[in-house]
Amino acid sequence: MVSITRNYVVLISLCMLAGQVSAGDIVTDFAKCLNGKYTNSKQVIDDISTGQAHDPIQTIFMPISVAALPGLSIYFDETSKGVVIRRRIWSLSADKDNNVRAQIYKFNYTSSSGDFDHDAVFAALKPEDLSTDDDCVAIYSQLPTGTFTGSTSDCQDIINGKHPRYSGPIECVEYFVSVPPISPESTNYTPYEMIREGPSYQLPNTPAA
């Protein structure tokens, strides 16, 4: 799912559906929208008739609060055929221009298994268990329509001294993403279509709905 222009500039739109995301704190709005378990299983089935070739992908965007990082974070998990492609923590903040800034952290230990005890890992997490670099960031600005545009780093591969960027529009219940040529996923000229399955996660330190 290579962007046709291949300029590696991410344009992400987060659709704030009525009743799902309330206006207010931009970081909270962001975490409420990009939230849940997503899969491209419908697209994989459709590929049979269209002749496309997308890997079966499952992703998790789970809002969390951990002692190792300040404020609200998002745990991101990507797997394909039961094998972990990425596990990251996005540490969210708002900058002086009221943009969402996510410093993206990698775990300093790896696992190729989909078996991951989130509660145990997050409770025991220490700052030395995580690592990042200056280019491993995501930045999003909120538009008057309630959407977000911005860019997110691959944080895994390096091209000309920089991490590649993933791109595509994201709505609360689904998102589309194109990947750069160097990536673990099968590249394709059509984006991956990820659809949320099941409910979104409750934000930490908030009462149950």
N, C-alpha and C positions, 0 to 999 in steps of 0.2 A: 504494500500500500504506500507507494512512493508518491509524494506530492508531484504533480505534473511540472510545476515550475521549479521544484527542487531547490528552493531558496532557504529551506530550513527555518523559515520564520513561522512561528506558531500563531495561529489565530483561533482562539478558543472562545466559543460563545456558550454561556451557561443560561439556559432558559429558566426564568423564575416563574413557575407555574402558580396559579392562584391557589392559595391555601397551603402551599408547600414552603414558600420562602417569603418571609416578611421583610419589608424595608427596614433599614436600621443599620446595625453593625455589619460592615462589609465582610469582615472575616467570618462572622457567624452565618451570614447569607451564603457565602461561598461554601462553607462546610455543610450546610443544609442541602444545597443543590447537588454538588458532586459527592454523592453519598449512596452507598449500597453495593450490591453484587451485580455485576454486569457480565453478559456473555454474547458472543456472536453466533450462537447455535443456529439461529434462523438463517443467517447469511451463509453458513457452511452448507446447509441443505440447499439453499438457492444456487450455490455455486455449481451444483450438479447440472443444472439446466443452462446456466450462463457461461460456463467454461472458465470461470475465475478460479483462483486457488488461494483461499485464505486459511491460515492455520486456525484450529479451534482455540479460542482464547477465553479465559475467565479472569476478571479483575475484581478487586475489592477496594473501595474507598471508604474507610471507616474513621469517623472523627474520634480522637482520643485525647487524653490529657496524661502526660507522663512527667515524673519528677525530673528526668534528665533534660527536659527542654521547657522553655517558658511558654505559657499561654496554650492556645488550642492548636492541635496538630491533626494531620490526616495520615493514617496508615494506608499505604498502597501496596497491593499484592497482585502480581500477574503470573498466571500459570497457563501452560499448554500441555494437554495430554498428561496431566498429573505432575509435570515437572515445573519447578519454579523458574521463572524468567527473571523476575525482579521482586525485591522486597525493599520498600523505602518508607521513610517517615518524612512528611512535609511539615515543617514547623512554620506556622502561619503568623503573619503580623500585617499591620496596615502602615504604609509609609506616610510621609508628610503630605503627599498628594492624594491620600485616601485610596491608594492602590493596594491590592493584596500582594504580599511578597511571601513566597514560600522558599525557605532554605531546605534543600533536599538532602537528607542524610541516608547513607548506606549503613547496613549492619556490618560490623567487623568480623562476623562469622557467617558462614554460608550453609545452606541446606537445599538440596534438590528435591526434597519431599514436600508434598502438600500438607503434611501433618505439622501444625504449628499452633501451640497453645498460646493464644494471644494474651490472655489475662496474666499468665505466669511470666511471659517474656516482658510485657510492659511493666509489670510490678517490680521486676528485678533489674530493669534497664538502667545503666549508668552512662554518664557522658562518654567514658572511654570505650563503650560498646558501639559508638557511632562515629562516622567520619563523613566529611564533605569537602568541597573546595569552592573557590570563588565563582566558578562558572556553573556550579551545580545549583541553579536557582530557577524559580518560576515566578513570573510577575503578571498580574492580571488587573485591568482597570474595568470599572463598572460603567456601562453605558446608560443613558436615560431610559432605554427600553427595559432595563433590568438584566441585560446580558453582560457577560464578561469577555474581554478580549485580552490576549497576552501570549506568553511563550513559556514553554517548559523544557528543561534540559533532559537529554537522554541519561546523563551521569554515568555512562557505562563505557561507551566507545569514544575515541578521539579522532577528529578530522581537522587537520591543519591547526592543531593545538587547542581545539575547542570541542566541546561535546555537541553532537548533532541535536537538532530540535525536532520534536514531534508536533504535528499540526492537525487542526480540524475543529469543527464546531461541536460543542457539547451542550445538550439540553439536560434538564434534571432527570428525565426518565431514559435518556439514551444519549450516546455521543458517537461521533465519527472521528476517526483519527488516521492520518497518513504518516508513514514512517520513512525515515531517510534510508538511503541504500544500505548503509552499514547498520544492521539491527538483527536481533535474534529471530524476529518474526519474518515470515515469508513476505517479501516485498511485492507490491502489486500496484497497478495504476488506479485501482479503485480503493477508497478508504475502507478500513474495518468499521463495521457498524455494531456497536456495543449497546445492548438493550438491558435495562435494569430488570432483574428477576427478584420478586419479593419486595418486602418493605425496605425503607431506608433505616439506617441506624439512629438510635437516640444520641443526641449530643451529650457529652459528659457534663456532669454537674447541673443537669436540668431535670425537672420532674417528668415522669413518663406521661405521654399524651393520653 
